[in-house]
C-alpha cells in the first residue's frame, strides 16, 4: 500500500510538472484589439482680417499699388518719381509670385484739390494696397486723411513739410495721419542746416523770405525764420505771392526797401524762375544773395541763366555707391537703368527716395501677405505696422521710421550753382553738409 501511494504521488507530480511545462510553452493571451484612433480633422483655413480690413487676391491677380504724383505742375518731379518707381518694381520682382500693377500716375497738380480728388479716386478701388506719393506737401495735406481713413499706407518720396509728421520733438503736427510715411526728410532739418550756413558760413545777418502760401513753402520759411532768429539773425520781411504769379514787381520793391543781405525763396519753377530772373535786374537787389530749396533743384531750372549764383538747400544727391538691401541694386546700377530707359540722368535727386519708398512698401506687403491655395490675403493694418518698423539700408542711406512717419536720414546739402551748363544735381558743388 505504501509503495502504491508513493508511486501514485510520483506519477501525480510528474503529471503536474508536465502540465506546467505545457502551460509555459503556450502563447500568452492577447489583449483585445482597440479600434484605431482617427487624427482630429483640421478645420478649413479662415483668414481673419485686422481692424482695417484686408485685400484678397484671387489666382492670377496682381498686387495693386497706385502713384499719386505731380504731372501737370512740377512735371520733372512727377516724371522722375514715376520712372524710379517703375525701375524699383522691376528690380524687386514678383510678390509671392504675383506681378505688381502700378497703373498710370494720378495727377495732383501739386494742390490740395488735386490731392483730395486723386486720393478719393484711388481709395474707391478696394483692391489697392498702398499709394506711392505725393510729390508735393500741399497735395499730401488733403490726400493723407483720405488714405488714412481707408486704411491704406501712403509713402512719399518728396513731401517735406513738418505739418505732415511732427515737430521732431515728439509732438504730432497739424496734418499728421496714421498710415502716412515719407523717405524725404522733415524740413525742420533743412531750416536748421540753412540757417547755420547763412549765419555762420556766409556771415549774413539779414534774410527776407518769400512763399506762395502752400504747406511746403510757408512751413519752410517759417521754420527758417525761427532757426535763423535763434542764431541772432534778422528776418525783416516775410512776403507771399500767389500760385501762378509771374509779375514780382511789388514784392521786389518791398525787398529792396528793406535791404536784406539775402532772400530765401523756396518756390516752384513757375514762380521761382520768374522771381530769380526779375530779382537779378531789380534796382537795389543786384548784389543780394539768392537762396532757394528743393522745389527749384531740378534740371529744368538749373539750365536757365537766372539760376546761376543761387544757393540751394536740398537733399543729398551723390547716391552712386549706396545699395538698396531689398533689391541688391546700387545707385550706379539704377542710374544706368535711367540712362538706358530715358536717355540721361534723373532731373531731380528724389529719384533715390522714390526707389527706396517703393521697395519699402513692396517689402512690407511681401512680409505680411498670407497664401492659401490660389488666394493671397494682405492685411492693411499689418502692412502699416511693417512699414513703420522699417530698418534698412537704402539708396539714400540708413532708413528707419519714427512714430510719426518720418523715415528720412535728415541729412542736407547746400549747393552753389555757378554754371547753367551743369544741370545734374549730383554734379553741383556742395558748400555745406548737414548731418543730424
C-alpha positions as CSV (number, residue, x, y, z in Angstrom):
1,X,0.0,0.0,0.0
2,X,2.8,2.4,0.9
3,X,4.5,1.6,-2.3
4,X,1.4,2.3,-4.3
5,X,0.9,5.6,-2.5
6,X,4.5,6.6,-3.3
7,X,4.1,5.6,-6.9
8,X,0.8,7.4,-7.2
9,X,2.3,10.5,-5.7
10,X,5.3,10.4,-8.0
11,X,3.1,9.9,-11.0
12,X,0.9,12.8,-9.9
13,X,3.9,15.1,-9.5
14,X,5.1,14.2,-13.0
15,X,1.7,14.9,-14.5
16,X,1.5,18.2,-12.8
17,X,5.1,19.1,-13.8
18,X,4.3,18.1,-17.4
19,X,1.2,20.2,-17.3
20,X,3.2,23.2,-16.0
21,X,5.7,22.8,-18.8
22,X,3.0,22.7,-21.4
23,X,1.4,25.9,-19.9
24,X,4.7,27.7,-20.2
25,X,5.0,27.0,-23.9
26,X,1.6,28.2,-24.9
27,X,1.3,31.7,-26.3
28,X,0.1,34.4,-23.9
29,X,-3.4,35.6,-24.2
30,X,-3.6,38.7,-26.4
31,X,-5.4,41.8,-25.1
32,X,-8.5,42.8,-27.1
33,X,-7.7,44.9,-30.2
34,X,-8.7,48.6,-29.8
35,X,-10.0,50.3,-33.0
36,X,-7.5,52.8,-34.5
37,X,-7.8,56.4,-33.3
38,X,-8.5,58.8,-36.2
39,X,-6.5,62.0,-36.2
40,X,-8.5,65.2,-35.5
41,X,-9.9,66.8,-38.6
42,X,-8.3,70.2,-39.2
43,X,-10.9,72.9,-39.7
44,X,-10.6,74.7,-43.1
45,X,-8.3,77.8,-43.1
46,X,-10.2,81.0,-42.5
47,X,-8.3,84.3,-42.8
48,X,-9.3,86.8,-40.1
49,X,-8.6,90.4,-41.3
50,X,-7.4,93.1,-38.9
51,X,-9.3,96.2,-37.9
52,X,-8.5,98.0,-41.2
53,X,-9.6,95.1,-43.4
54,X,-7.7,93.3,-46.0
55,X,-7.2,92.8,-49.7
56,X,-8.0,89.4,-51.1
57,X,-6.3,88.5,-54.4
58,X,-7.6,85.6,-56.4
59,X,-5.5,83.4,-58.7
60,X,-3.5,85.4,-61.2
61,X,-4.4,88.8,-59.7
62,X,-1.6,91.4,-59.4
63,X,-0.7,93.3,-56.3
64,X,-2.2,96.7,-57.0
65,X,-0.3,99.9,-56.0
66,X,-1.1,103.4,-57.2
67,X,1.0,106.5,-57.8
68,X,-0.3,109.9,-56.7
69,X,2.1,112.3,-58.3
70,X,2.6,115.8,-59.8
71,X,2.1,115.6,-63.6
72,X,1.0,119.0,-64.8
73,X,2.6,121.1,-62.1
74,X,6.3,120.3,-61.2
75,X,6.3,117.8,-64.0
76,X,10.0,117.0,-63.6
77,X,9.5,115.8,-60.1
78,X,6.5,113.7,-61.1
79,X,8.2,112.1,-64.1
80,X,11.3,111.2,-62.1
81,X,9.2,109.6,-59.4
82,X,7.2,107.5,-61.9
83,X,10.4,106.3,-63.6
84,X,12.1,105.4,-60.3
85,X,9.0,103.6,-59.0
86,X,8.8,101.5,-62.2
87,X,12.5,100.6,-62.0
88,X,12.1,99.6,-58.4
89,X,9.1,97.4,-59.1
90,X,11.2,95.6,-61.9
91,X,14.2,95.2,-59.6
92,X,12.1,93.9,-56.7
93,X,10.3,91.3,-58.8
94,X,7.0,89.5,-58.1
95,X,5.4,89.5,-54.7
96,X,4.5,85.9,-53.8
97,X,4.7,85.0,-57.4
98,X,2.4,87.9,-58.5
99,X,3.1,90.9,-60.7
100,X,2.9,94.4,-59.3
101,X,0.5,96.8,-61.0
102,X,1.4,100.5,-60.6
103,X,-1.1,101.9,-63.0
104,X,-0.7,105.3,-64.5
105,X,0.1,108.2,-62.2
106,X,-2.9,110.1,-60.8
107,X,-2.2,113.8,-61.1
108,X,-2.4,116.0,-58.0
109,X,-1.4,119.3,-59.7
110,X,0.6,119.9,-56.5
111,X,-2.6,121.2,-54.9
112,X,-4.9,120.3,-52.1
113,X,-7.8,120.0,-54.6
114,X,-5.8,117.6,-56.7
115,X,-4.6,115.6,-53.8
116,X,-8.1,115.3,-52.4
117,X,-9.6,114.2,-55.8
118,X,-6.8,111.9,-56.6
119,X,-6.8,110.1,-53.3
120,X,-10.6,109.8,-53.4
121,X,-10.4,108.1,-56.7
122,X,-7.7,105.7,-55.6
123,X,-9.4,104.5,-52.4
124,X,-12.6,103.8,-54.4
125,X,-10.8,100.7,-55.7
126,X,-10.9,98.2,-52.8
127,X,-8.0,96.2,-54.3
128,X,-5.4,98.9,-53.9
129,X,-2.9,98.0,-51.2
130,X,-0.9,101.2,-51.0
131,X,0.0,104.6,-52.5
132,X,3.3,106.0,-53.6
133,X,3.1,109.8,-53.3
134,X,2.5,112.6,-53.1
135,X,5.3,114.7,-54.5
136,X,4.0,118.0,-53.0
137,X,3.1,118.7,-49.4
138,X,0.1,120.8,-50.5
139,X,-1.4,117.7,-52.1
140,X,-0.5,115.4,-49.2
141,X,-2.3,117.6,-46.7
142,X,-5.6,116.8,-48.4
143,X,-4.7,113.3,-49.6
144,X,-3.3,111.9,-46.3
145,X,-6.5,111.9,-44.3
146,X,-8.4,110.2,-47.1
147,X,-5.8,107.4,-47.5
148,X,-5.6,107.1,-43.7
149,X,-9.4,106.7,-43.3
150,X,-9.4,104.0,-46.0
151,X,-6.7,102.0,-44.1
152,X,-4.0,102.5,-46.8
153,X,-0.4,103.2,-46.5
154,X,0.8,106.3,-48.4
155,X,4.5,106.7,-48.6
156,X,6.0,109.8,-50.1
157,X,9.3,110.3,-51.8
158,X,9.5,114.1,-51.6
159,X,7.0,115.7,-49.2
160,X,8.9,117.7,-46.6
161,X,6.5,119.9,-44.7
162,X,6.7,119.4,-40.9
163,X,2.9,119.7,-40.9
164,X,2.6,116.2,-42.2
165,X,4.5,114.5,-39.4
166,X,5.9,116.2,-36.3
167,X,8.0,118.9,-34.7
168,X,10.8,116.4,-34.3
169,X,10.3,116.8,-30.5
170,X,7.7,114.1,-30.0
171,X,4.6,116.0,-31.0
172,X,2.4,115.3,-33.9
173,X,1.9,118.3,-36.2
174,X,-1.4,119.6,-37.6
175,X,-1.8,117.4,-40.6
176,X,-0.4,114.1,-39.4
177,X,-2.5,111.0,-40.0
178,X,-1.9,107.3,-39.4
179,X,-0.6,105.4,-42.3
180,X,1.4,108.3,-43.8
181,X,5.2,107.9,-44.2
182,X,7.9,109.6,-46.2
183,X,11.5,108.9,-47.1
184,X,12.3,112.5,-47.7
185,X,13.4,114.5,-44.6
186,X,11.4,116.8,-42.5
187,X,12.0,120.5,-43.5
188,X,12.9,121.3,-39.9
189,X,16.3,119.7,-40.7
190,X,16.6,121.9,-43.8
191,X,15.8,125.0,-41.9
192,X,18.5,124.3,-39.3
193,X,21.0,123.5,-42.0
194,X,20.3,126.6,-44.0
195,X,20.2,129.0,-41.0
196,X,23.6,127.7,-39.8
197,X,25.1,128.0,-43.2
198,X,23.8,131.5,-43.8
199,X,24.6,132.9,-40.4
200,X,27.9,131.2,-39.6
201,X,29.4,130.4,-43.0
202,X,28.2,133.2,-45.2
203,X,28.1,135.6,-42.2
204,X,24.9,137.2,-43.4
205,X,22.8,139.0,-40.8
206,X,19.5,139.8,-42.6
207,X,17.4,137.5,-44.8
208,X,14.0,138.2,-46.3
209,X,11.7,135.3,-47.1
210,X,9.1,134.6,-49.8
211,X,6.5,131.8,-50.0
212,X,3.4,131.0,-52.1
213,X,1.0,130.1,-49.3
214,X,1.1,126.3,-49.6
215,X,2.1,124.0,-46.7
216,X,5.5,123.3,-48.1
217,X,6.8,126.8,-48.8
218,X,5.0,128.5,-45.9
219,X,6.1,126.0,-43.3
220,X,9.7,126.0,-44.6
221,X,10.2,129.8,-44.5
222,X,8.6,129.9,-41.0
223,X,10.9,127.2,-39.8
224,X,13.9,129.0,-41.3
225,X,12.8,132.3,-39.7
226,X,12.7,130.6,-36.3
227,X,16.0,128.9,-36.6
228,X,17.8,132.0,-38.1
229,X,16.4,134.3,-35.4
230,X,17.5,131.9,-32.7
231,X,21.1,132.3,-34.0
232,X,20.8,136.1,-33.9
233,X,19.7,136.8,-37.5
234,X,17.0,139.1,-38.6
235,X,14.1,138.4,-41.0
236,X,12.9,141.9,-41.9
237,X,10.2,140.8,-44.5
238,X,8.2,137.7,-44.8
239,X,6.3,138.1,-48.1
240,X,3.9,136.0,-50.0
241,X,3.0,135.7,-53.7
242,X,0.1,133.8,-55.2
243,X,0.4,130.5,-57.1
244,X,0.9,131.1,-60.8
245,X,2.2,134.7,-60.2
246,X,4.9,135.8,-62.5
247,X,5.0,139.6,-62.1
248,X,7.1,140.1,-59.0
249,X,7.4,143.9,-59.1
250,X,5.6,144.6,-55.9
251,X,7.3,142.1,-53.7
252,X,10.7,143.0,-55.2
253,X,10.1,146.7,-54.3
254,X,9.3,145.6,-50.7
255,X,12.5,143.7,-50.5
256,X,14.6,146.5,-52.0
257,X,13.2,148.9,-49.4
258,X,14.2,146.5,-46.6
259,X,17.7,146.0,-48.0
260,X,18.3,142.4,-46.7
261,X,21.6,140.6,-47.2
262,X,19.8,137.6,-48.8
263,X,16.4,136.5,-50.0
264,X,15.2,132.9,-49.3
265,X,12.5,131.9,-51.8
266,X,11.7,128.2,-51.8
267,X,9.2,128.4,-54.7
268,X,8.3,126.0,-57.5
269,X,9.6,126.5,-61.1
270,X,6.9,128.8,-62.5
271,X,7.0,131.4,-59.7
272,X,10.6,130.8,-58.7
273,X,12.1,131.2,-62.2
274,X,10.2,134.4,-62.7
275,X,11.3,135.7,-59.3
276,X,15.0,134.9,-59.9
277,X,15.1,136.5,-63.3
278,X,13.4,139.7,-62.2
279,X,15.4,140.0,-58.9
280,X,18.7,140.0,-60.9
281,X,17.7,143.1,-62.7
282,X,15.8,144.9,-59.9
283,X,17.3,148.2,-58.7
284,X,18.9,147.7,-55.3
285,X,18.9,143.9,-55.3
286,X,21.6,143.2,-57.9
287,X,24.1,142.1,-55.3
288,X,21.6,140.4,-52.9
289,X,22.3,136.7,-52.3
290,X,19.6,134.5,-53.6
291,X,18.8,131.2,-51.8
292,X,16.2,128.6,-52.8
293,X,15.4,124.9,-52.0
294,X,14.4,121.5,-53.3
295,X,11.4,122.6,-55.5
296,X,13.7,124.5,-57.7
297,X,16.5,122.0,-57.5
298,X,15.6,120.4,-60.9
299,X,17.4,120.2,-64.2
300,X,14.8,122.4,-66.0
301,X,15.6,125.4,-63.8
302,X,19.3,124.7,-63.4
303,X,19.6,125.1,-67.2
304,X,18.3,128.7,-67.1
305,X,20.7,131.7,-66.9
306,X,18.8,133.1,-63.8
307,X,19.7,130.0,-61.8
308,X,23.4,130.9,-61.8
309,X,24.8,132.1,-58.5
310,X,21.9,130.8,-56.4
311,X,22.4,128.7,-53.3
312,X,20.1,125.7,-52.9
313,X,19.2,123.8,-49.7
314,X,18.2,120.3,-50.6
315,X,18.7,116.5,-50.1
316,X,22.0,114.7,-50.7
317,X,22.4,113.7,-54.3
318,X,25.5,111.5,-54.6
319,X,24.0,108.1,-54.1
320,X,26.1,106.1,-56.5
321,X,27.8,103.7,-54.1
322,X,24.8,103.1,-51.8
323,X,22.9,99.8,-52.1
324,X,19.3,99.1,-51.5
325,X,19.3,95.9,-49.5
326,X,15.9,94.8,-50.6
327,X,16.9,94.6,-54.3
328,X,20.7,94.5,-54.1
329,X,20.9,97.3,-56.6
330,X,23.4,100.2,-56.2
331,X,22.8,103.8,-57.0
332,X,25.1,103.4,-60.0
333,X,23.1,100.5,-61.4
334,X,19.8,102.4,-61.0
335,X,21.3,105.4,-62.7
336,X,22.4,103.2,-65.6
337,X,18.9,101.9,-65.9
338,X,17.6,105.5,-66.0
339,X,20.1,106.3,-68.8
340,X,19.1,103.1,-70.7
341,X,15.4,103.7,-70.5
342,X,15.1,107.5,-70.6
343,X,18.3,108.7,-72.2
344,X,20.1,110.5,-69.4
345,X,20.2,111.2,-65.6
346,X,17.2,111.9,-63.4
347,X,16.2,115.5,-63.4
348,X,15.6,115.5,-59.6
349,X,17.6,114.0,-56.7
350,X,14.3,112.5,-55.4
351,X,14.7,109.5,-57.7
352,X,16.6,107.8,-54.9
353,X,13.9,108.5,-52.3
354,X,11.2,107.1,-54.7
355,X,13.1,103.9,-55.4
356,X,13.5,103.3,-51.6
357,X,9.9,104.2,-50.8
358,X,8.7,101.7,-53.4
359,X,10.8,98.9,-52.1
360,X,9.8,99.6,-48.5
361,X,6.1,99.2,-49.5
362,X,6.7,96.1,-51.5
363,X,8.8,94.5,-48.8
364,X,6.1,95.2,-46.2
365,X,3.4,93.6,-48.4
366,X,5.6,90.6,-49.1
367,X,6.3,90.1,-45.4
368,X,2.7,90.1,-44.2
369,X,0.8,88.5,-47.1
370,X,-0.7,85.1,-46.4
371,X,-1.1,82.5,-49.0
372,X,-3.9,79.9,-49.0
373,X,-4.1,77.9,-52.1
374,X,-4.7,80.2,-55.0
375,X,-5.6,83.1,-52.8
376,X,-3.3,85.8,-51.3
377,X,-4.5,87.9,-48.3
378,X,-2.9,91.2,-47.5
379,X,-3.9,92.7,-44.2
380,X,-3.9,96.6,-44.2
381,X,-3.1,97.1,-40.6
382,X,-0.2,94.6,-40.8
383,X,1.2,96.5,-43.9
384,X,1.2,99.7,-41.9
385,X,2.9,98.1,-38.9
386,X,5.5,96.6,-41.1
387,X,6.3,99.9,-42.9
388,X,6.5,101.7,-39.6
389,X,9.0,99.1,-38.4
390,X,11.3,99.6,-41.4
391,X,15.0,99.4,-40.7
392,X,17.1,99.0,-43.8
393,X,19.9,100.3,-45.9
394,X,18.6,102.1,-48.9
395,X,19.9,104.2,-51.8
396,X,19.6,107.3,-49.6
397,X,21.4,105.6,-46.7
398,X,20.2,104.1,-43.4
399,X,16.4,104.3,-43.2
400,X,14.2,103.9,-40.2
401,X,10.8,105.4,-39.4
402,X,9.7,107.2,-36.3
403,X,6.2,107.1,-34.7
404,X,5.0,110.0,-37.0
405,X,6.1,108.6,-40.3
406,X,9.4,110.4,-40.8
407,X,11.8,107.8,-42.3
408,X,14.4,110.2,-43.8
409,X,18.0,110.5,-42.9
410,X,17.8,114.2,-42.1
411,X,21.0,114.9,-44.0
412,X,21.0,118.0,-46.2
413,X,23.4,119.7,-48.6
414,X,23.8,123.3,-49.6
415,X,24.7,123.6,-53.2
416,X,26.1,126.6,-55.0
417,X,25.1,126.7,-58.7
418,X,27.5,128.8,-60.7
419,X,27.3,127.3,-64.2
420,X,24.0,126.7,-66.0
421,X,25.6,124.1,-68.3
422,X,25.7,121.8,-65.2
423,X,22.1,120.5,-64.8
424,X,22.7,117.2,-63.0
425,X,22.2,118.0,-59.3
426,X,24.8,115.3,-58.4
427,X,27.4,117.4,-60.1
428,X,26.7,120.7,-58.4
429,X,29.4,122.0,-55.9
430,X,28.4,121.2,-52.3
431,X,29.5,124.0,-50.0
432,X,27.9,122.8,-46.7
433,X,26.8,119.4,-45.4
434,X,24.4,119.0,-42.5
435,X,24.2,115.6,-40.8
436,X,22.0,115.5,-37.7
